[in-house]
Amino acid sequence: MCAVERSQSLTSIHQQAVASGGVSRLLRNIVKTRAGEDHYALPAGPHVLRMAVENGESGMEESAAAGEKGSVAPPSGDGGKGEDFDAILTTLGTGKWNVLCYIAVAYWNTVLPYHTIAGAFLSPSVAHTCRTPPNAITPTLILPTDAHNASFSASFNASYATDASLQHDASCSYLSEDPATGKVEEMTCTEWDFDNTTFTSTVTSEFGLVCEYRYLRAAHQSIYMGGMMVGACLNGFLADRFGRWTMIAISTVTYTVLALGSAWLPSMGTLLAARFLLGTMHPTSLMTGYILVTEITEIKKRSVMAMLSLSAWSVGATLWGLWAYLERNWRWLQTYVSLFCPIFLPALIFLKESPRWLAVMGRHQEALSVLQVAAKINGTTLPPTDKMLRIMQEVQQQSKSEVEARSNVPMARRVLDQVTILFRTRKLLTITIVTCIGYFSVAMVYFGLLLAATTYDVDPFMYVAISGLVEIPSNLNIFVVEIIGRKKSGMGCFGLCAVTLLLQPLVPNSLKWLSITLVMIGKLSSTAAFSVMFLYTSELFPTEIRTQGMSAGMISSRIGAFIAPFFMSALEPTHPWAVSVVFGLAAAVAAVSFVPLWETMNTCLPDTVAQLEEMDVHGKVRPCFSEQDEVNTKDVTSV
């Protein structure tokens, strides 16, 4: 029965995914397909945190009716009936036009790490000492060698009678004698001298983000993550309402202006505000670009192209260490790396609006125009115009039907259902808790390790460059999950990360190379864990609530990324070894949390909560496909 249901529903699933025009809807309809190359594979790597599931519920359907006015009524006839938009994309192929779009999106993804992990070089921990005033007292015991200082030494020694009491924090305070009472007091430092050996100027040193203000150093990094959380909530609606190209243009231009302008802001308050706004533009530019890539690519190459475009993040992370090595002043460094942003803007000329989105919105003539330009550049021949118009009309009608079905449910009821449905049954509660724990842990570990150069007392430039390089082989994990399964892969990645990080504090200082090797293995494991988490949880949640479940995970990940710098800021000064321990324990908890889950590889995915409850998840799992099913699937999906 499982295979029969799968075969019968495949066509509608493809059509729903096309009609949605976005990855957030695709995630609700994701299925595991083993028929040749026709499958929706999920990209691997840490960058999946920026994936379109963050977008929440799509607002495109609500706009479909508005766009119907400009639609073109297709001629009568039967041609094109039963086919979807992927038939057109298959005919269009993957040619020069597609490659230009891929290169543009991938290039932009290499720019984003410069600001996402800016804290590594713009606001690092810098050694400092208090700049004392002329009347400051050196904290040493004064012996009464003569009558002149006898009374003072008695007062001083009474207040600081032991060596332990003299051990005040010389980097944050100084000793001074009160002229009225003659008593020695510890005064809070207001000016500091910074060690400029590694960096000539940083946000930390320029704005004095040390001692009681050191939380602002962590805030400089974390507030960007807060902006990403807000931007992710808005991105889905905006991209579906106004279009992919429009939001890419707005977000990249805004990001460019903010990136260049914020390098010369005069106060910490305005700098933090600019960082927050930069963060809001991050998911809008990155994920809308990702959606555009998936919507202009034929099925058999979609997963590869999407993965490659997002893997460019690792290249940017690696180059960030190189650029920072060449320029040690934070204002000029930010200015130089931000100059890579406007280089992208000319690409907006040849980037076109997603023809799939235009079809859903009823703007069929514009969709035809984009497809014709693409076909001309690719050197391919499109299907007849009347056939393409009929396909577009079907796509638009499917989207409109979904909107009408939703409109019959009161808004208050829909909101309440979305909030509570993830906790409605024991299985859903288990999936939701494990998802939130996993995403929280992996994001905290991943971003924390990226910023941990000062924690491990190593060259920060080499550290960040190597951290970016180790992300590249982690993409091979997408093949591992197809061999040993999702559950074992997830537990293995988190477990390896936990073991290496918990062992790191035990390594003697003389074996620095071994210490960093363990940290890099932990970084590699956390990167691989990202891809497993995204794939595994997307298969655990039923189709009808997959977006809500994945969105809960994304919010948890943002919280983990947000608090990581504060953890490190609190532990680094006195207990640097504790950073690895905290991250290692977080990874261990995530690994153990997988125990109550079940394997989803080669199994039918539940479409509804009722189907999930009927599954014998801990019994013998039945494969979703037989050989005949694969033949049927190829027949259904063939163009």
C-alpha positions in Angstrom: 0.0 0.0 0.0 2.9 2.3 0.8 4.4 2.0 -2.7 1.0 2.4 -4.4 0.3 5.6 -2.5 3.7 6.9 -3.3 3.3 6.2 -7.1 -0.2 7.8 -7.2 0.8 10.9 -5.3 4.1 11.6 -7.1 2.6 13.7 -9.8 0.6 15.9 -7.4 3.6 16.3 -5.2 5.7 17.6 -8.1 2.9 19.9 -9.2 2.5 21.3 -5.7 6.2 21.9 -5.4 6.2 23.8 -8.7 3.1 25.7 -7.8 4.6 27.0 -4.6 7.6 28.3 -6.5 9.7 28.2 -3.3 11.7 25.7 -1.3 9.6 26.2 1.8 6.7 24.6 0.0 9.0 22.0 -1.5 10.1 21.0 2.0 6.5 20.2 2.9 6.2 18.0 -0.1 9.6 16.4 -0.1 9.7 12.7 -0.9 12.5 10.2 -1.3 12.7 9.3 -4.9 15.0 6.6 -6.2 14.0 6.7 -9.9 17.1 7.5 -11.8 18.1 11.1 -11.3 14.7 12.6 -10.7 14.8 13.5 -7.1 14.8 16.4 -4.7 18.1 16.1 -2.8 18.9 18.4 0.0 22.2 20.3 -0.1 24.8 19.6 2.6 27.0 21.9 4.6 26.6 24.4 7.4 25.1 26.9 5.1 21.8 24.9 5.1 21.0 27.0 8.2 20.3 29.8 5.7 18.0 27.5 3.7 14.5 28.5 2.7 12.8 26.6 5.5 13.6 29.8 7.5 11.1 31.6 5.4 8.2 30.2 7.2 4.8 29.9 5.5 4.8 31.2 2.0 2.8 34.2 1.2 2.8 33.7 -2.5 -0.5 31.9 -2.7 -2.3 34.8 -1.3 -0.9 36.9 -4.1 -1.7 34.5 -6.9 -5.3 35.8 -7.3 -4.0 39.3 -7.5 -1.7 38.3 -10.4 -4.5 36.6 -12.3 -5.6 39.8 -13.9 -2.5 39.9 -16.0 -2.6 36.2 -17.0 -2.9 35.0 -20.6 -5.7 32.6 -21.3 -4.2 29.5 -23.0 -5.6 28.3 -26.3 -8.0 25.4 -26.2 -6.7 21.9 -26.7 -5.2 19.0 -24.8 -1.5 19.7 -25.4 0.4 20.0 -22.2 -2.2 18.5 -20.0 -0.8 16.5 -17.1 2.7 18.0 -17.4 4.2 20.5 -15.0 6.7 23.3 -15.2 9.7 20.9 -14.9 8.9 19.7 -18.4 9.7 23.2 -19.7 12.9 23.4 -17.6 14.0 20.0 -18.9 13.6 21.2 -22.5 15.4 24.5 -21.6 18.3 22.4 -20.2 21.3 23.7 -18.2 23.3 26.0 -20.5 25.2 29.3 -20.5 22.3 31.3 -19.1 21.9 29.0 -16.1 25.6 28.9 -15.5 25.8 32.7 -15.4 23.1 32.7 -12.8 24.8 30.0 -10.7 28.1 31.9 -10.8 26.4 35.2 -9.7 24.6 33.5 -6.8 27.7 31.6 -5.7 29.9 34.7 -5.9 27.5 36.5 -3.6 27.6 33.6 -1.1 31.4 34.0 -0.9 31.0 37.7 0.3 28.6 37.0 3.2 31.1 35.2 5.5 33.1 38.4 5.8 30.3 40.0 7.9 28.7 36.9 9.3 31.8 35.9 11.2 33.3 39.4 11.4 33.9 39.1 15.1 36.9 36.9 14.5 38.9 39.9 13.2 36.9 43.0 13.8 36.1 42.5 17.4 38.5 39.9 18.8 39.7 39.5 22.3 42.7 41.8 22.7 45.2 41.8 25.6 45.1 45.1 27.5 46.2 46.9 30.6 44.7 49.7 32.5 46.0 53.1 31.6 46.4 54.5 35.1 46.3 58.2 36.1 49.4 59.9 37.7 48.0 59.4 41.3 47.6 55.6 40.9 49.4 53.4 43.4 51.6 50.5 42.5 50.1 47.5 44.2 53.1 46.4 46.4 53.5 46.4 50.2 55.2 49.6 51.5 57.5 49.1 54.4 57.7 51.9 57.0 61.4 52.8 56.4 61.0 56.3 57.7 58.5 58.5 59.6 57.2 60.1 56.4 55.5 57.0 55.0 54.9 55.2 58.3 51.3 56.3 58.7 50.5 55.7 55.0 52.1 52.2 55.0 50.1 51.3 58.0 46.8 52.4 56.3 47.8 50.6 53.1 48.8 47.4 54.7 45.6 47.4 56.8 43.5 47.5 53.7 45.8 45.0 51.7 47.2 42.8 54.4 47.9 39.8 52.3 49.4 39.0 48.9 46.0 37.6 47.8 44.2 40.9 48.6 46.7 42.7 46.4 45.9 40.6 43.4 43.3 43.0 41.9 42.6 42.9 38.2 45.2 45.3 36.8 43.6 45.2 33.4 40.3 46.6 34.7 41.2 48.6 37.9 43.9 50.5 39.7 44.6 51.5 43.3 44.3 55.1 44.4 44.5 56.9 47.8 41.4 58.9 48.8 42.8 62.4 49.6 40.1 63.1 52.1 40.4 59.9 54.2 43.8 58.7 53.2 42.4 55.2 52.6 43.5 53.2 49.5 40.7 52.2 47.2 40.3 50.2 44.1 39.1 52.3 41.2 37.5 51.3 38.0 39.6 51.8 34.9 38.2 54.1 32.2 41.1 54.0 29.7 43.3 51.1 28.5 46.4 50.4 26.5 45.9 47.5 24.0 48.4 45.1 22.6 48.7 46.0 18.9 51.0 43.2 18.0 48.4 41.2 16.0 45.9 43.9 15.1 46.7 47.6 14.7 43.1 48.6 15.3 39.9 46.7 16.3 36.4 47.5 17.4 37.4 46.1 20.7 40.3 48.6 21.2 38.7 51.6 19.5 35.5 51.5 21.6 37.0 50.0 24.8 35.0 46.8 24.7 36.7 45.2 27.7 36.1 44.7 31.4 32.5 45.8 32.2 31.9 46.6 28.5 33.2 43.3 27.1 29.6 42.1 26.6 29.4 44.6 23.7 32.2 42.7 22.0 30.0 39.6 22.0 27.0 41.7 21.0 28.9 42.9 17.9 28.9 39.4 16.7 25.6 38.2 18.1 23.4 41.1 16.9 24.1 40.0 13.3 22.6 36.6 14.2 19.6 38.4 15.7 19.1 40.3 12.4 19.3 37.0 10.5 16.5 35.6 12.7 14.2 38.5 11.9 15.2 38.5 8.2 14.4 34.8 7.9 10.9 35.4 9.2 10.2 38.0 6.6 12.1 36.6 3.7 9.6 34.0 2.6 6.7 36.3 2.5 8.6 39.1 0.7 10.2 36.9 -1.9 6.9 35.2 -2.6 4.9 38.5 -2.7 7.3 40.7 -4.7 9.4 38.2 -6.6 12.9 36.7 -6.4 14.7 39.2 -8.6 13.2 42.1 -6.8 14.2 40.9 -3.4 17.7 39.9 -4.5 18.2 43.4 -5.9 16.8 45.2 -2.8 18.8 43.0 -0.4 22.1 43.1 -2.2 22.1 46.8 -2.8 21.1 47.5 0.8 23.7 45.1 2.1 26.4 46.8 0.0 25.5 50.2 1.3 25.4 49.1 4.9 28.6 47.1 4.6 30.6 50.0 3.2 28.9 52.7 5.4 29.1 50.9 8.7 32.9 50.7 8.4 33.1 54.4 9.2 30.4 54.9 11.8 31.6 57.0 14.8 29.8 55.2 17.7 29.2 51.7 19.0 25.4 52.2 19.1 25.2 53.1 15.4 27.6 50.2 14.5 25.4 47.7 16.3 22.3 49.0 14.6 24.0 48.7 11.2 25.1 45.1 12.0 21.5 44.2 12.9 20.2 45.5 9.6 23.0 43.7 7.7 21.8 40.5 9.4 18.3 41.0 8.2 19.5 41.3 4.6 21.6 38.1 4.9 18.8 35.5 4.5 16.9 37.7 2.1 19.9 37.7 -0.3 21.3 34.3 0.2 18.1 32.2 0.4 16.2 34.1 -2.3 19.3 33.4 -4.5 19.1 29.8 -3.6 15.4 29.6 -4.4 16.1 31.2 -7.8 18.8 28.6 -8.5 16.4 25.7 -7.8 13.6 27.3 -9.8 15.5 27.7 -13.0 17.2 24.3 -12.9 16.0 21.1 -14.4 15.3 18.3 -11.9 18.2 16.0 -12.6 20.8 18.8 -11.9 18.9 20.8 -9.3 20.4 19.3 -6.2 24.0 19.5 -7.5 23.6 23.1 -8.6 22.0 24.2 -5.3 24.7 22.4 -3.3 27.5 24.0 -5.3 26.0 27.5 -5.0 25.8 27.2 -1.2 29.2 25.5 -0.9 30.7 28.8 -2.0 30.3 29.9 1.6 33.3 27.7 2.5 35.4 29.5 0.0 34.5 32.9 1.5 35.2 31.7 5.0 38.6 30.6 3.9 39.4 33.8 2.1 38.3 35.8 5.1 41.4 34.7 7.0 43.6 35.8 4.0 42.1 39.3 3.7 42.4 39.9 7.5 46.0 38.8 7.4 46.8 41.5 4.7 45.0 44.3 6.5 45.0 44.7 10.3 43.0 47.9 10.7 39.3 47.0 11.2 37.9 50.0 9.4 40.0 49.5 6.3 39.6 45.7 6.4 35.8 46.0 6.5 35.9 48.6 3.7 38.2 46.4 1.5 36.1 43.2 1.8 32.9 45.2 1.4 34.1 46.3 -2.0 33.5 42.8 -3.2 29.7 43.5 -2.8 29.3 46.1 -5.5 31.1 43.8 -8.0 28.0 41.6 -7.8 25.5 44.4 -8.7 26.1 44.3 -12.5 24.9 40.7 -12.4 21.4 42.0 -11.7 21.4 42.9 -15.4 21.4 39.3 -16.7 19.7 37.8 -13.7 16.0 37.5 -14.5 12.9 36.9 -12.5 12.1 33.3 -11.8 9.8 32.2 -14.7 8.2 29.6 -12.3 7.2 32.4 -9.9 5.9 34.5 -12.8 3.8 31.6 -13.9 2.3 31.1 -10.4 1.5 34.9 -10.2 -0.3 34.7 -13.6 2.3 36.9 -15.4 2.6 34.3 -18.2 3.8 36.6 -21.0 6.7 37.8 -18.8 7.5 34.1 -17.9 7.6 33.3 -21.7 9.9 36.2 -22.3 12.4 35.1 -19.7 12.3 31.5 -21.0 12.8 32.6 -24.6 15.8 34.7 -23.6 17.3 31.8 -21.7 16.6 29.4 -24.5 18.3 31.7 -27.0 21.5 31.9 -24.8 21.4 28.2 -24.1 20.9 27.4 -27.8 17.8 25.2 -27.1 14.3 25.0 -28.5 11.3 25.4 -26.1 8.0 23.6 -26.5 5.3 25.4 -28.5 4.0 28.6 -26.9 0.4 27.3 -26.6 1.6 24.2 -24.7 3.7 26.3 -22.3 0.8 28.6 -21.6 -1.4 25.7 -20.8 1.2 24.4 -18.3 1.5 27.8 -16.7 -2.3 28.1 -16.4 -2.4 24.7 -14.6 0.3 25.8 -12.2 -1.5 29.0 -11.4 -4.8 27.3 -10.9 -3.3 24.7 -8.5 -1.8 27.5 -6.4 -5.1 29.4 -6.4 -7.0 26.3 -5.2 -4.7 25.9 -2.2 -5.4 29.5 -1.3 -9.1 29.1 -1.5 -9.0 25.9 0.7 -7.0 27.7 3.3 -9.2 30.8 3.4 -12.1 28.7 4.7 -10.3 28.2 8.0 -10.4 31.1 10.5 -7.1 33.0 11.0 -7.1 32.5 14.8 -7.6 28.8 14.4 -4.8 28.5 11.8 -2.4 30.4 14.1 -3.3 28.3 17.1 -2.9 25.0 15.2 0.5 26.1 14.0 1.7 26.8 17.5 0.4 23.7 19.2 0.5 21.0 16.5 4.2 20.2 17.1 3.4 19.0 20.6 0.1 17.3 19.9 1.2 13.7 20.1 4.1 11.8 21.8 5.9 11.1 18.5 5.6 14.8 17.4 6.8 15.9 20.8 9.8 13.6 20.5 10.7 14.8 17.0 10.3 18.5 18.0 12.4 18.2 21.1 15.2 16.4 19.4 15.1 18.8 16.5 15.4 21.9 18.7 18.2 20.3 20.8 20.1 19.3 17.6 19.9 22.6 15.9 20.7 24.6 19.0 23.8 22.5 19.7 25.1 22.4 16.2 24.8 26.1 15.6 26.3 27.0 18.9 29.3 24.7 18.3 29.8 25.7 14.6 29.8 29.4 15.1 31.5 29.2 18.4 34.4 27.3 17.0 34.7 29.7 14.1 35.3 32.5 16.5 37.6 30.6 18.9 41.1 31.5 17.7 41.9 33.6 20.8 40.4 30.8 23.0 43.0 28.3 21.7 45.8 30.9 21.6 46.7 30.3 17.9 47.2 32.5 14.9 43.7 33.8 14.1 44.3 34.2 10.4 45.5 30.6 9.9 42.8 29.3 12.2 39.9 30.9 10.3 41.4 29.8 6.9 41.7 26.2 8.0 38.2 26.3 9.5 36.8 27.2 6.1 38.9 24.6 4.3 37.6 21.7 6.6 34.0 22.5 5.6 34.6 21.5 2.0 35.1 17.7 2.6 32.1 17.7 5.0 29.9 18.0 1.9 30.7 14.3 1.2 28.5 13.4 4.1 25.5 13.5 1.8 26.7 10.2 0.4 27.4 8.7 3.9 23.7 9.1 5.0 22.7 7.1 1.9 24.8 4.2 3.1 24.5 3.9 6.9 21.3 6.0 7.3 20.3 9.3 8.9 20.2 8.3 12.6 23.6 6.6 12.7 25.1 9.5 10.7 23.7 12.1 13.0 24.8 10.3 16.2 28.2 9.6 14.6 28.8 13.3 13.7 27.7 14.7 17.0 29.5 11.9 18.9 32.8 12.5 17.1 32.4 16.2 17.7 31.8 15.6 21.4 34.8 13.3 21.8 37.3 15.5 20.1 36.2 18.7 21.9 36.1 17.0 25.3 39.6 15.5 24.8 41.1 18.9 23.6 41.5 20.4 27.1 43.6 17.3 28.2 46.2 17.9 25.5 49.4 19.5 27.0 50.4 22.9 25.8 53.5 21.5 24.2 51.4 19.6 21.7 49.6 22.6 20.2 49.3 20.9 16.8 47.3 18.0 18.4 45.1 20.4 20.2 44.2 22.3 17.0 43.8 19.0 15.1 41.1 17.9 17.6 39.4 21.3 17.3 39.3 21.1 13.5 37.9 17.5 13.6 35.2 18.9 15.9 34.6 21.7 13.4 34.4 19.2 10.5 32.0 17.0 12.5 29.7 20.0 13.4 29.6 21.0 9.8 28.6 17.5 8.7 26.1 17.4 11.5 24.3 20.4 10.0 23.5 18.6 6.7 22.4 15.5 8.6 20.1 17.5 10.8 18.5 19.2 7.9 17.9 16.1 5.9 16.9 13.9 8.9 14.4 16.2 10.5 12.8 17.1 7.1 12.0 13.4 6.7 10.8 12.9 10.3 8.1 15.6 10.3 4.9 14.8 8.3 4.5 16.8 5.1 1.6 18.9 6.4 3.6 20.3 9.3 7.2 20.0 7.9 7.6 23.8 7.5 6.5 24.5 11.1 8.8 21.8 12.4 11.8 22.9 10.4 11.2 26.5 11.3 11.2 25.6 15.0 14.6 24.0 14.4 15.9 27.1 12.6 14.8 29.4 15.5 16.7 27.1 17.9 19.8 27.3 15.7 19.7 31.1 15.7 19.4 31.1 19.5 22.5 28.8 19.7 24.4 31.0 17.3 23.3 34.1 19.2 24.5 33.0 22.6 27.8 31.4 21.5 29.8 34.6 21.6 28.5 35.5 25.1 29.5 32.0 26.4 33.0 32.5 25.0 33.3 36.1 26.3 32.4 34.9 29.8 34.7 31.8 29.8 37.8 33.0 27.8 39.4 35.3 30.4 39.6 32.8 33.3 38.6 29.4 32.0 39.5 29.0 28.3 39.5 25.2 28.5 35.8 25.4 29.5 34.8 26.6 26.0 35.7 23.2 24.5 34.0 21.4 27.4 30.7 23.3 27.0 30.7 22.8 23.2 31.6 19.1 23.6 28.8 18.5 26.2 26.3 20.2 23.9 27.3 17.9 21.0 27.1 14.9 23.4 23.6 15.8 24.5 22.6 16.2 20.8 24.0 12.7 20.0 22.2 11.1 22.9 18.9 12.8 22.0 18.9 10.8 18.7 18.3 7.5 20.7 14.4 7.6 20.7 14.2 8.4 17.0 13.9 6.0 14.1 15.5 5.5 10.7 13.9 7.2 7.7 16.2 6.0 4.9 14.4 4.3 2.1 11.0 4.5 3.9 7.8 6.2 3.0 7.5 9.7 4.5 4.3 10.5 6.4 2.1 13.1 4.7 -0.1 13.6 7.7 0.1 13.4 11.5 -2.4 10.5 11.4 0.0 8.6 9.1 2.9 9.3 11.5 0.9 7.9 14.4 0.0 4.8 12.4 3.7 4.0 11.6 5.4 1.2 13.5 8.5 3.3 13.8 10.5 0.8 15.9 9.4 -2.2 14.0 10.9 -3.6 10.8 10.8 -0.7 8.3 9.3 -1.4 4.9 11.1 0.1 1.9 9.0 2.6 0.0 9.9 1.2 -3.5 9.8 -2.1 -5.2 11.3 -2.6 -8.7 7.9 -2.2 -10.3 7.4 1.0 -8.4 10.5 2.5 -9.8 9.4 1.7 -13.3 6.0 3.4 -12.5 7.8 6.4 -11.0 9.9 6.8 -14.1 6.8 6.7 -16.3 5.0 9.3 -14.1 7.9 11.7 -14.0 9.0 11.4 -17.6 8.6 14.4 -19.8 
